[in-house]
Amino acid sequence: MSTLPAVTSNNPAEQLYERVRSHGIDFFVSVPCSLLGEVIEILEGDTEVTYTPVTREEEGIGVLAGAYLAGRRPAIVMQNSGYGNIVNAVCSLVNYYSIPIVMLVSHRGSAGERIEAQVPMGDAVQGVMEASGVKCVPIAHPSDLDGVDEGIEWALAEEKSIAFLFPFSFWQDAETYVPEHR
Amino acid sequence: MRRYEATREIMNAIGDELVVCNIGHPSQEIFKLRDRPENFYMFGSMGLSSSIGLGVAMAQDRMVVALDGDGSVAMNMGTLATIGLVRPKNYMLVIIDNQSYGSTGFQRSFTADNLRLEEVARGSGVESVVAVHRETEIAPTVTRLLKEDGPHVLVVKCEPGMPDGIGVIPIDGMEVRNRFMAAAKPG
């Protein structure tokens, strides 16, 4: 269904964004993370999508649910700690009304983390996602991005939300790219 | 004037706008007063009525009215910052301020003491902020604001309490969702 040009970038953020956009995802909210800085910069510059930052992830889930009810295809860009802020909204709004939200989630606390306090939520997040009924797909490297295509197609067809987890390895391993935001 | 009377005045003044209704008794009252496919009844996720309404407004051009309560807005106060940032012209947030958490037994809420949501809305960058105290002011104010570019925040000051025998909403979440989505579809 993609009408966008083939992916040519070695930049993980650009590769990820092009994959997501190729599925017609056209409405985004974000809460910052150092790993996601470049994705958010790309978002801010894309005049083809509706986008706003939000103060807290839970608020963002409400905004995205509204967007889906009005016919759009929504996604949130957030750190894994943010998942802890949205569990009730996921269960009683998103799952209850069968609203497919694509969650692009940086995985702090994964291998390479320097801040010890990020590790407990990093360890817990996948289990919390699964316990709250959201399929979790880890994407360890840009070469695994086909998993994003398959996951988004599944989510839109089933009207279920899906989370993609991007650990440090996803952002660091591209041969020609060294992220500045850390 | 209680929330029920205030809501009756608001719903009487509304035309074909899309309406997002707050969790609990407020949705039940609106269902009883004026059920329509353009109403989205939020059965869970306390605090997110204003956010859902904002998303609907950002996603399409029709006017959207989000009906919320003072306790719910206090639970998700960042919503005012986002409304003040995005400033959608087709959005009105109505805060029924009865200084209490009505659906859980009318426990005292923050606006009973020091919280002034009108001031938070203004401080968040919303220019059109109106507070009404009398029942007769509500319908003319809603009618006027709906004709002007938003975003608007309308705070309706009420007494706590509700009528007996309102009853639950007899349709389920998927039906609420599907008929709202059909009503919100462009064209």
Interface residues (C-beta under 8 A of the other chain):
Chain A: F27 T50 T52 P53 V54 T55 R56 E58 E59 G60 I61 G62 V63 L64 A65 G66 A67 Y68 L69 A70 G71 R72 P74 N88 A89 C91 S92 L93 Y96 Y97 S98 I99
Chain B: L18 V20 F40 M42 F43 G44 S45 G47 L48 S49 S50 S51 I52 G53 L54 G55 V56 A57 M58 A59 Q60 N76 G78 T79 A81 T82 L85 V86 G173 M174 V176 R177 F180 M181 A184 K185 P186
